[in-house]
Every structure is written in structure tokens, then in C-alpha cells.
């Protein structure tokens, strides 16, 4: 396939984007408009113009997206005449790219190249250690909240020193405490020769700022930069991208501000909205032809998203058929909602629709339980994406901790995890003595264990066990040079006694053994598929894995996932549940225009995943966090101009697996409704509870404040 044949497969706007070689380029790629196709074809076109693959870098956000792009580029290179011999350009996630940079030069920042990457659970354990050292109560200090604050600081390129200056200037005691925790946390990371996710990008930026000659090497090499999903970049990623593109300015970013839904992770929509200010000579191309959805789906989605103020003007169109109307159903409660969805999907499956063509989206993970129960009872094959991941299971993390200690002799955190797993008789009393000695001597766990003879109060038997354990770790380190990653893992599992400790005759124990065996299979699979087959490479790969990276659409089950995870995917049949005020949009976002617009974008993303059929549902009553709430349909339903359909009529004969639940008598009062009281005046209902003669409402009165009233005695007038 020559260049002319390659370009002939694109529409006019796609061709313009592909043929723009030099200078900044902003591609506004609407949902389903073929953005991945444009990126891969642009890579092939650049190569056809004689640009070496060495000089091209494509960056995206998930390993799955990066792998899909690699496969497409490789296929195009094979098909293109005269290019089959060329090596493909580097296609990477931001984090993987930064790991590459740091593996080469992190020693300039005082770390060793053998650093390990800590996951969220590891980070929490380190933060809890800091809290104990500072005599702070975990229940009051909330380690997860602290971890989130530190992560946000790193996204904003605030290291612990900068954060402490900021905290001191703010005169906030809370921030000053966080600043001290951050300092200790970072010190512990460094002493363990470990980085967390935020460090990967922040330290890369710091390296380039402190070592401009290192930055120049990368600027000279990657003269053509492409960034996918640019609307999802945070401040650190934005700065890193800008530094890399500074010299040549051959930067092409692809994205859609209407699909910016990761503000809670630090994504800044201004990065894409202001791209033309950063690169004033840039060309802007809009991809508005949608190849995915029907006209009806696009029309409803556009009616929703056009209510956002912070967006670029565009409207998707398609040559696809008008298709089925978008349907909205309001049901009594979350149980009826789940039963209705299970019934509808059961009908589709009986009509020979493959389960893998169907997805159910929801706003929060908590909504998945009743759906899963209904699917299980209806015997529908399904998979929840975003639940407990394989690599987060206890037994898997235990084995990985052994492997991490083997490759990183300074990893005190993982050493602490495995020192008494399986049970070696090194109990809490002994560990407390070791920890106190380490604090007194200002030494880490690794050093203290090697000096166990000096720890007062430690029993001789414990000293002997520690010595034997350390000798075994050293033996496995020597084995690493002669054994493959999978062979070493098998040896560790057997010689440590770990697998034997799981074989307790219970179903749970058998399940854990199966997970350990599956881990070995995963390592062998990695060795078969990866060029770099080392244990270090394997541990690096799984440290950067995301929820979607383990999802396999080719498996034949219905996919259940949050709306946030759904971005970038597509299904023939999509069901979106919980379209209620307070849920979508979420209650925490309603008071902020910026956050409300993000909720609208989230709804838009969910709607535009559907190719053929889109069904939206809401429940008049829903139990959330143990509390019953009465709801009104989401404002997004009104914006989409969708009329309610009777849910019962959507069931065919014998397809309704469970009896419908009736809605308690509400006397017509619902949350959000405007009412008047003869004494308190006008106000809005914020909560409804109970039913019949016991029904109560909480009302925010315009002049009288919040009141709780018994409906039968209050004589409320609906406005």
C-alpha cells in the first residue's frame, strides 16, 4: 500500500490531519470519529516522508490503548510498500515513558536504577508508618485522604519542600501536618529505593530541569511527538509534554474536551482548550464524522453536551442509519432497575445477541452489587470491571513482595510484608523491638535485620530465624542470574513454604493456590510475549497496569463498569443506570458549575459508547450507603428530551425473572420539588423518608432555613 492508497482510506478532515507534518497540530476528535486511525496513519505517513522511526514518539494513557496503537502501526508498516523493514516508533503511556527515562538517569537524583514502583496499597502502608511515628491516630488522620493530597501535590509538581513552603505560608495547621507527613513519606520512599506513580512524572520533570543536557537528548531524539487523549493530561504531564516539544514544536495532540472526565485525578481541561495559546501557529482540525453510533444516539447525546459552556463548538454527524430511539425508563427502586436490566439483556441474548456486545454503565461502584445479584440469578454471563484486581489479591501481592525484595535490596516495605509470611515465629513483639531499635538508630528495616544480634530483648531463636531468612533471600538473588523469571518465582513459592501454607483443605485455600498458579502462568505469558524477559521488566509492567488492561472484550460476557472506565470503549447495546439527580449528576457536583459540566461530560461519554441501542434508567427510590432516598430523574434526561417509557412493556412473555417492586406511597412529594408552607414560606424539598401517614420531608425554606416536617400535619402546597 503506497501513500496514495493510505490516504484514500481516510475522509477529508482525517487526510488533512495525517498530511500535516511540521509544526503544532490540534485534532479535536469527537466520539467515534476514528482518532486512533488518524494517529496510526499519521505515523505511517511520517515514515513515508523519510522521518526515522527513532524520531517519533506517540503517548497515550493506558497500556491497552498503547498496545492497540502498536499493533495497528505494525500492520500498516507491513502493508506499506518499502516500509516493512522499518522499526516501529515508540508508542508508550506517560508513566512507561518516564520509567524509561528514569532507568537511564535517576542516579543523578540520588536513586538507584533498580528502583521499584509502589502501588496504592504500598503507599498507604508507608503513610501509616509515618502517622505512627508522629503519634497520629489513623482514624482521625485518614491515610487515604492524605495519600490523595500528596498525589495531587505531585500532579501539580509540588515536591515535599515546595509543599511545606506553601503550607507554612497558608498558616494552616492541617497543611503543615500534611507537609511533615509528605516529607517523611518521601524520605521512606527514597530509603526503600522506591517510587510511587506520582513520582514517575514529577521526578522526570525534575531530572530534566536539573540536567538540561539529559532533556536535550530526548528533545533531539523525539522530534515528532503525538499525544492521544490530551484532554486527560494533568499539570505534570502538560509540563513534561511542553518541555519535550519545546525545541522542534512538531507536536500533535488529539483529544475531545467533551470527553474530559478525569478532573478528580488532576486532569485539566484547560490544557486542550488553551492549546492554541501555547502554540499560536498551530493548525486546528475537527473530526466530526462519527462512524460508531446511530443518528438518534448522536442527537440525544448532543442535546446533553451542548449545555456545557467550556467547550469548542462542534456537532457530530453520521452516515449511519437513524436507528432505534433512545429509551428512558423510570422504575420503582434499584432492585426493580436491576431486574429490568437483567430481563432486557436476557431477551437480547435469546435473540442471539452475543453478551460481549452488551454493557451496563453506572456512576459509582456501589451500584454494581444489585446488578450483579440480578445477573447471577438470571444466569447471565457477566464481568465487573474495576473490582478487586488480580494483582491486588493478598496471596499474589505476597509473592510479588518476595520478588521485589530479591531485585531491590533496599525495599524495607515489602521485606516487612514477607518476613513472617508464612509464619516463621517472628511475632508482633519481635517486630516491635526491631522497629523501635531502627527508629532509635535511625536505620531502615534492612539494616536492622542484618544487625539483629544488637537488638535488645530479641530471643536467640528469632535471631537465628532472621539470619536464615536473609541467607535465603541472598541465595535467591544469586539464582536470579541463572534462572528465568518464572523459574525463580516457582523456586521462591516452593522453598519459602508459601504454597504449602495455603493448602489448608478449605475452598478459600484452594482458591488462593489457584491464584498463585495463575501468577506463574502470567509470568510465563510475559516471557513468551515480551522482548525484555527479565524479572525487573515483569514487575515494572504489572506496576503500571490499569483496570482496563486486564479487560478482554473477546470473552463472551456482559460488561459492567463505571462510566469513568467506559471511555474509549464501544458496545452495540448500552444500558446506563441511575440517571437521577444526586447520582448523575453526583450530589457533590451540583453546586459547582465546573464540576456539573464534568458530570455532563461523563453522561455524554456513556451515551456515545453505544453503537446501536441506548437505554437509560432511573429509580424513584434507591438505597445508597444504607439510607433510602427518593429521587427525581436526572436533568440530563430532560436535556436529552427523552420521554419516559413504561418499563413493564419492555418485557416479553416469561422474560421478567422477578416480581416488580412497588414504590411506597409518596403523596407526590419528591426531592427537588418546590413547595409552600403557610408559616415558613416557600422552599425546596431536600429529603423524603417514610411513606403514607408516616412520611416526612426535609425542606430548605428560602427564609426560614432547614425544617423537618411530617407531611400529613404540615399542609404543604406544591408549587
Secondary structure by P-SEA (a helix, b strand, c coil): ccaaaaaaaccaaaaaaaaccccbbbbbccccccaaaaaaaaaaaaaaaccccccbbbbbccaaaaaaaaaaaaaaaaaccccccccccccccaaaaaaaaaacccccccccccbbbbcaaaaaaaaaaaaaaaccccccccaaaaaaaaaaaaaacccaaaaaaaaaaaccaaaaaaaaaaaaaaaaaaaacccccccaaaaaaaaaaacaaaaaaaaacccbbbbcccccccaaaaaaaaaaacccccbbbbbbcccccccccccccccccccccccccbbbbbbcccccccaaaaaaaaaaacccccccbbbbbccccccccbbbbbcccaaaaaaaaaaaaaaaaaaccccccbbbbbcccccaaaaaaaaaaabbbbbbcccccccccaaaaaaaaaaaaaacccaaaaaaaccccccccccaaaaaaaaaaaaaacccaaaaaaaccccccccaaaaaaaaaaaaaaaaaaaacccccaaaaaaaaaaaaccccccccccaaaaaaaaaaaaaaaaaaaaaaccccccaaaaaaaaaacccccccccccbbbbbbcccccccccccbbbbccccccccccccccccaaaaaaaaaaaaaaaaccccbbbbbcccccccccbbbbbcccaaaaaaccccccccccccccccccccccccccccccccccccccccccccccccccccccbbbbbbcccccbbbbcccccccccc
